[in-house]
Structures are given as C-alpha cells and as structure tokens.
C-alpha cells in the first residue's frame, strides 16, 4: 500500500521551471497463510525442526522455507521463499529476510529439502548459506541454523552442528570463494546419477556477493556456472541436430533415411586422435551442414605447427568441450592450474596430494576444419567404397542369414516411415 506524502519542489534557474519530486510512504502488511499444526508446543528451534521435517519430507520438488524467531529464539512464523524442481531451488537472499523484518524477528532458521534422499549439502548450499549469513550479520538478523531434510530419511543435516564456521564467519568463506573463483569449478552432479550430492549451481556468482541475486542486478555481469556451461553446449549440439532435421531447411536438409558413406570420423590434426562423444557428434554435424569432406580439425594455436598455415578470411570456428581437473591450491594464471587426469593421478600417488584438492572443470576450445584453412598438408584420401544403399545392404545380409525382418516393434522402439 502506498500514499502520497509531502511534495518537494526545486528550481532550475536557467529554465525558470519548477519540478516536483514526490515522497512516497510505504506500509507493508503481512497476511496470514497456511498453518502447520503440531501436538507439541512450538517454542524452540528443536520443535521447529521436527515440524519442518514433517512438512518438507516426501516432496517431489525442492522447497526453501524461512522460520522467523524472536529474541528468545521462539518461532513467530514461517514463509516459503521459493519452490524449485527435483534438484534445485532458487534462493533469492532478499526474500529470506522480508518476513523477518515484518515480524520484528531477531533471527531466522532456514530449511530446505533434498528430494533425492541425500542429506549431504552441496557446495552451492554452503555458498548460499554463507551469503545469507553475511547479509544477516549486516542487517542484525542472524541465521540460527540452516537445516536440510531429505525424503525417506528421519535424520537431518544441521549447519550449526556440522559446519558452524559458515554461519559464524561467512565473510571468510566468501572471501575464499572469491579468491579461488570456485564458482567456475563446481563439480557437476545430477540427482539421478549421484544421490549423495545435488546440483544447485544456478545462482552461484563469485564476482558478486550481495543483497540480491545476480540476475536481479542488471548492471552486474553474471558468471555462468559449470552446469550452465555444460547445458549450454549440449543445447548448441541439439539445436544443430534439429536444424539439420528441419524439413523446411532447403539448403542443408538431413532426412531420416540417408545413404551410408565410408567417411572418417572427426580427428585432431595435431594429435591424430579421433574426437569422441558429443564432440564427435558436434563436428560431424558441422561437417554435414557445411559440406566438409576433410575429417581433420585444428585449433588456432595448432596452426603454428605448420609453416604458412592460416585461416581463410571470414571463416568461423566450431566449439568443442573437454574436461580437466583444477588444482584448488593454485590461483588462476599459475602454471599447472589445470591438469589432465593422468597428471592429477600422478600427484596423488607420488606426492600424496589429497584428491579433494582437485575438482572437475569443463573447458572449451575453438577448432577449424582443414577446409577452412590454407597452407595445411593435403588430405591423403583413402579408397572409399562406392555409395551403398542401406536397405539393399541390410536385406542382403538378412537373406544370407535366413533371418526375416519383422517391422512389428516388439521389444524395442520402432520408427516406420509410413
């Protein structure tokens, strides 16, 4: 609710005009919501934990809840800050404290659930807790505890009992995060693949720790988390594939039924190794789209290995993704900050390094097809077989094996062009 208060005027001498600046008075009014009922008196933090366990257990999505407490740590009210999906929930810091201010609370407790059933906090849980605790110290409304509950689990995780330093010295924790740029190095976890951790990297920002989420601060560039970068690359590959399947694309259509060609898979021109996984798919799609027949790919720096080699004017690179390990004991710019798996394994075995000092990071590189460059050695063409009609080829194999082909789809998926 708002109402208009005093009106101030100021004079601009050169134009001799009066302009007004209105004072706005704001009154916030809390409204009653859903009540949680208990057979026991709700007069302590422990009582709230039991109540919240019953409330948050067995939910199919993550939910973040704040409980407001008075000067004697007695619960005043609770508020649902946000509702997420199966493995993450947004955590806008400013919303955690809105109802605390309205209730004249002197402290709060945070609760959220892990639908995966795991009570192990993720590194992002630590970061969000530290951010909220730091803001609470500035505002004079401290966090008494942050409790994690999990589906089908009668126990709970308490930051106060297990990681009290995050609540007591959040600024130190945040400084460590900022100095190591840890947000770029968060391991990638998926709830379906790893039940002992849960991925919640969407709001981790190393460059800005403050009162608001980075996406709410328009002037502050938001750093992308590892998971976002991985998802972005996967979407790039998927979009490329779907574009080639688009029947409306008359330039580079890719029909469901294609003829087979004996062509090489994408390879690195420097190492001679074949690209694997999503990179092989990505570069194959690019080659199909652009019509490249040369399977060789090379980075800009790789061109230095060949005299007079250069990229043709106007050519654009294609992005590939690869994985390395980041040494958390080293700062960015230091030698051996990023290591191969073999290098890290050697340090662990021979020098007794702790494996926790290394985290998985997604790295990206831009490559060019050999046909986009000049000055490179010519491709030695192999004697390829003539184009093969796949229907005839499979039919001949079936006839020789005396095995009939049944298009009934039993036991597996079936795609029928008809």
C-alpha positions, 0 to 999 in steps of 0.5 A, spaced: 500 500 500 502 506 498 500 514 499 502 520 497 506 524 502 509 531 502 511 534 495 518 537 494 519 542 489 526 545 486 528 550 481 532 550 475 534 557 474 536 557 467 529 554 465 525 558 470 521 551 471 519 548 477 519 540 478 516 536 483 519 530 486 514 526 490 515 522 497 512 516 497 510 512 504 510 505 504 506 500 509 507 493 508 502 488 511 503 481 512 497 476 511 496 470 514 497 463 510 497 456 511 498 453 518 502 447 520 499 444 526 503 440 531 501 436 538 507 439 541 508 446 543 512 450 538 517 454 542 524 452 540 528 451 534 528 443 536 520 443 535 521 447 529 525 442 526 521 436 527 515 440 524 519 442 518 521 435 517 514 433 517 512 438 512 518 438 507 519 430 507 516 426 501 516 432 496 517 431 489 520 438 488 525 442 492 522 447 497 526 453 501 522 455 507 524 461 512 522 460 520 522 467 523 524 467 531 524 472 536 529 474 541 528 468 545 529 464 539 521 462 539 518 461 532 513 467 530 512 464 523 514 461 517 514 463 509 516 459 503 521 463 499 521 459 493 519 452 490 524 449 485 524 442 481 527 435 483 534 438 484 534 445 485 531 451 488 532 458 487 534 462 493 533 469 492 537 472 499 532 478 499 526 474 500 529 470 506 529 476 510 522 480 508 518 476 513 523 477 518 523 484 518 515 484 518 515 480 524 520 484 528 524 477 528 531 477 531 533 471 527 531 466 522 532 458 521 532 456 514 530 449 511 530 446 505 529 439 502 533 434 498 528 430 494 533 425 492 534 422 499 541 425 500 542 429 506 549 431 504 549 439 502 552 441 496 557 446 495 552 451 492 548 450 499 554 452 503 555 458 498 548 460 499 548 459 506 554 463 507 551 469 503 545 469 507 549 469 513 553 475 511 547 479 509 544 477 516 550 479 520 549 486 516 542 487 517 542 484 525 538 478 523 542 472 524 541 465 521 540 460 527 541 454 523 540 452 516 537 445 516 536 440 510 531 434 510 531 429 505 525 424 503 525 417 506 530 419 511 528 421 519 535 424 520 537 431 518 543 435 516 544 441 521 549 447 519 550 449 526 552 442 528 556 440 522 559 446 519 558 452 524 564 456 521 559 458 515 554 461 519 559 464 524 564 467 519 561 467 512 565 473 510 571 468 510 568 463 506 566 468 501 572 471 501 575 464 499 570 463 494 572 469 491 579 468 491 579 461 488 573 463 483 570 456 485 564 458 482 567 456 475 569 449 478 563 446 481 563 439 480 557 437 476 552 432 479 545 430 477 540 427 482 539 421 478 546 419 477 549 421 484 544 421 490 549 423 495 550 430 492 545 435 488 546 440 483 544 447 485 549 451 481 544 456 478 545 462 482 552 461 484 556 468 482 563 469 485 564 476 482 558 478 486 556 477 493 550 481 495 543 483 497 540 480 491 541 475 486 545 476 480 540 476 475 536 481 479 542 486 478 542 488 471 548 492 471 552 486 474 555 481 469 553 474 471 558 468 471 555 462 468 556 456 472 559 449 470 552 446 469 550 452 465 556 451 461 555 444 460 547 445 458 549 450 454 553 446 449 549 440 449 543 445 447 548 448 441 549 440 439 541 439 439 539 445 436 544 443 430 541 436 430 534 439 429 536 444 424 539 439 420 532 435 421 528 441 419 524 439 413 523 446 411 531 447 411 532 447 403 539 448 403 542 443 408 536 438 409 538 431 413 532 426 412 531 420 416 533 415 411 540 417 408 545 413 404 551 410 408 558 413 406 565 410 408 567 417 411 572 418 417 570 420 423 572 427 426 580 427 428 585 432 431 590 434 426 595 435 431 594 429 435 591 424 430 586 422 435 579 421 433 574 426 437 569 422 441 562 423 444 558 429 443 564 432 440 564 427 435 557 428 434 558 436 434 563 436 428 560 431 424 554 435 424 558 441 422 561 437 417 554 435 414 551 442 414 557 445 411 559 440 406 566 438 409 569 432 406 576 433 410 575 429 417 581 433 420 580 439 425 585 444 428 585 449 433 588 456 432 594 455 436 595 448 432 596 452 426 603 454 428 605 447 427 605 448 420 609 453 416 604 458 412 598 455 415 592 460 416 585 461 416 581 463 410 578 470 411 571 470 414 571 463 416 568 461 423 570 456 428 566 450 431 566 449 439 568 443 442 568 441 450 573 437 454 574 436 461 580 437 466 581 437 473 583 444 477 588 444 482 584 448 488 591 450 491 593 454 485 590 461 483 588 462 476 594 464 471 599 459 475 602 454 471 599 447 472 592 450 474 589 445 470 591 438 469 589 432 465 587 426 469 593 422 468 597 428 471 592 429 477 593 421 478 600 422 478 600 427 484 596 423 488 600 417 488 607 420 488 606 426 492 600 424 496 596 430 494 589 429 497 584 428 491 579 433 494 584 438 492 582 437 485 575 438 482 572 437 475 572 443 470 569 443 463 573 447 458 572 449 451 576 450 445 575 453 438 577 448 432 577 449 424 576 444 419 582 443 414 577 446 409 577 452 412 584 453 412 590 454 407 597 452 407 595 445 411 598 438 408 593 435 403 588 430 405 591 423 403 584 420 401 583 413 402 579 408 397 572 409 399 567 404 397 562 406 392 555 409 395 551 403 398 544 403 399 542 401 406 536 397 405 539 393 399 545 392 404 541 390 410 536 385 406 542 382 403 545 380 409 538 378 412 537 373 406 544 370 407 542 369 414 535 366 413 533 371 418 526 375 416 525 382 418 519 383 422 517 391 422 512 389 428 516 393 434 516 388 439 521 389 444 524 395 442 522 402 439 520 402 432 520 408 427 516 406 420 516 411 415 509 410 413 
